[in-house]
Amino acid sequence: MLRKQNSLAIRRSPAFEQSVVARVMMVIGAGFMIFYLIFLGVVMAMPAAESHHYTILLAMVPLWLTIDFGMRFAVQQTPSVVAKPYLLQPMPFLSVVETYLVNSLITGYNLTWLSLYVPYAIIIFFGGASFFSALSVIICGLILTMSNSQFYLMVRTLCGRSLLWWFLPVLVYGGFWLLLPIDADLFDKQMDFLCDFTYAWYFPLFCIALLAGLFFVNRWMQFRFVREEIAKQEKKETTMKNVSQFTFFERFGQTGEYLKLELKSIMRNKAIRSRVIMSLTLITVFSLLISYTPIYDGRMMLNFWCFYCFGLYGMTTLVKVMGPEGNYIDLLMTNKENTLMLLKAKYYFHVAILFVPLLLMLPAVIAGKFSPLMMLAYLLLSSGLLYFTLFQLAVYNKQTLPLNEKITGKNNVENGIQLIIQLVAMITPLVLVSVLILLVNEDFAYIVLSIVGLIFTLTHPIWLRHIYVRMMKRKYENLEGFRASR
């Protein structure tokens, strides 16, 4: 019954037509992923069959689980986001949580990883491995993938309460590689131990016990935290708060008032504040990795991460542009061009934010990984071409985002236009710089990127007004969507 209601909720969503496009795009992406995993499984199986180390794929499972953990940010939501509507229904609330935890185990994404394990198992079976060993690779690989889904849900839930919990996946996944830079011989011994352990008869029992343990811990955690968030009561304030007035922005008139709104939304609303902190934390981590490790020393990788660090905050917030304002969008529509002033304030705020990653990435400049011209090119490209692309979503977004709820907030499935525009925004600058570097020298490529970014930055009043005009043509359709998704 719960699965049926979830299906009906998706079909009745205001963004159902767009979510169909998103699912088609995800199917295409899944096809590429399956092809790549099959290729990887075949490539790893051939030397494993020759050396008779049949479980080397399972010994490398920390690597696969690390990749899997990162990909789940795009494909998996916490199950508790849909639990709130069932509180008043005549069914045990714990059963609701259990149902969605079970659903997270049998998703198509988890089964996609069979395209890595099954070809590998078939090749090693014909290469001399026993039937039990080949079957063990498939079963244990799938169980470990399911266990990773439960671990991901735990981390996402805990990080919603404190960002310090991000150290947990860093320790879990990074611990496997810790010995590699310290002592290669110890790392080889660790790999030998994992090969022997994964080949043992009791390894499948270990995998089952791990999955069961993570499931029941996650079950208890989701039930407790969802109940706690839903049943929370407003604390009575005993002292007066010092409210920041931001009088500096008053000189900018109505645009200044909306700049105040952007700042106060970050300071007062947990959901918005957590996205800001998470973005800046990731930028800091990437900057330190690039500055003090050789992990991203490739020229194209440096270009990717430089642009990504500048664009990360905008990609995180602007893909849902107008979503937080959906809570009070009716008020914004009462006066003419109110929304245009809001769009300008958002643009100026996001341009100002670009100077934060500029400062955070100075260690990479000092270390010689990023050149000043490269930094200038991607800063202007972000303020120009990237923001021009992402702001187009203001025309199509019509789902309200919660301001404070982080566990029980609405799912807000991205529509297909969001997905396409976000991909274009991320890929176009990198394709452009790749082509320019191949055709001309690198410095000239950065000069061209700077000019392109500067043109879009200086013409922002023109394209923001064009976006506003298109928004007004869809005014009533978007209002209906915002109201329906509150």
Residue, then its C-alpha position, 0 to 999 in steps of 0.5 A: m500500500l505504501r509503495k502504491q501511494n508513493s507511485l501515486a504521489i509521484r504521478r500527481s506531483p506538479a512536476f510529473e511531466q518534467s520528472v519523466v524527462a529526468r527519468v529518461m535522462m537517468v536511464i541514459g546515464a544508467g546505460f553508460m554506467i552499466f556499459y562501463l561497469i561491464f567493461l571494468g568487470v571483464v578487464m579485472a576478471m582476466p588477470a584474476a583468472e590467470s593468477h587464481h586470485y579469484t576474489i580480488l574484485l571483492a578485496m577492492v570493494p572499498l574503492w567501489l563503495t567509495i565511488d558508490f557513496g559519491m554517486r548516491f548523492a544524485v540518486q538516493q534520498t533519505p527515506s524519512v522525507v516521505a514519512k511525515p504525511y503518515l503520522l495521522q494514518p492508521m498504521p504503525f509509524l515504525s512500519v512506514v520507516e521500515t518500508y522505505l528502508v527496505n525499498s532503499l535496498i531493492t532499488g534499481y540503482n543497487l542492482t546496477w552494480l551487478s553489471l560489475y560483479v556478474p561478468y567478473a564471476i562468469i569469467i573467473f568461473f570459466g577460468g577455473a574458480s569454483f561455483f561457490s567462489a563465483l556465486s560468492v562474488i555476486i552475492c557478497g558484492l550485492i550485499l555490500t552495495m546494499s550495506n553501503s546504501q544503509f551507511y549512506l542514509m545514516v551519514r546523510t541523516l547525521c550530517g543533517r544534525s552536525l557537519l562534523w559527521w562528515f569525518l565518519p565517511v572520510l575515516v571509513y573510506g579513507g582508512f583503506w588508502l591510508l597505508l599507501p602513501i605511508d608504506a607500500d609494503l604494508f598496503d600490499k600486505q593489507m591487500d593480501f589479507l583482504c584477498d584471503f578474507t574475502y575468499a574464506w567460507y565465512f565472508p558471506l556470513f560477515c556481509i549478511a551480519l554487516l547489512a543486518g547491523l546497519f539496517f537495524v541501527n539505521r531503523w532506530m536512528q531514522f525513527r528517533f530523529v524523524r519523531e524528534e524533528i516532527a514533535k519539536q516545540e518552539k523554545k520560549e525566548t527569555t532574552m531579546k535577540n540582537v537583530s542585524q539590520f544590515t543598514f549598509f544595504e539601505r543605500f541600494g533601495q529595493t535591491g538592498e532590501y532583497l540582499k538583506l533577505e538573502l543574508k538573513s535567510i542564511m542566518r535564520n534558516k537551517a536548511i539554507r544555512s547547511r547548504v552554505i556551510m557544506s559548499l564552503t567546506l567542500i571547497t576548502v577540502f578540495s583546495l587543500l587536496i589540490s594544494y598539498t597532494p598530487i592526486y589532481d595534478g593532471r592539467m584537465m583535472l586542475n581545470f575541472w576542480c578550479f571551475y568546480c570550486f568557483g561554481l559549486y555554491g551557485m550549482t548547489t543553490l541556483v539549481k533550486v532558485m526561487g524554491p525557498e521564495g516559494n514559501y512566500i511567492d504570493l507576496l512577491m507578485t503583488n508589486k510590479e518588478n518586485t521579482l526582477m529586483l529579487l533576481k538582481a539581488k540574488y545575482y549580486f549576492h552570488v557574484a560576491i560569494l565568488f570571492v570566498p572560494l577565491l580566498l580559499m583557493l589561494p594555497a593552490v595558487i601559492a603551490g603553483k597548481f593554479s595560475p592567477l590568469m586561470m583563477l580570473a578566467y573561471l571567476l568571470l566565467s562563473s559570474g557570467l556564463l554559469y550564472f546566466t545558464l543557472f538563472q534560466l531555471a527561475v522560469y521553470n522552477k515551481q516547487t517550494l523548498p522548506l526553509n528549516e526541515k532537513i529530515t522531513g522536508k519534501n522530496n522535490v524531485e528535480n525536473g528534466i529541465q533542471l537536470i539538462i540546464q545543470l549539465v549544460a552549465m557544468i559541461t559547457p565551460l570545460v568543453l570550451v576550455s578543452v577545445l581552446i587548449l587543443l587549438v591554441n596555448e593555455d594562456f590564450a584560452y584563459i583570456v578568451l574565457s575571461i572575455v566570454g565571462l566578462i561579456f555575460t557579467l556586464t550584460h546581466p541587466i539585459w538577460l535578467r530582465h528577459i528572464y523576468v519577462r518569461m517568468m511573468k508569462r508563466k506566473y499563474e502556472n508557477l504560483e499553482g506549483f509553489r502552492a501545491s508543493r508547500 
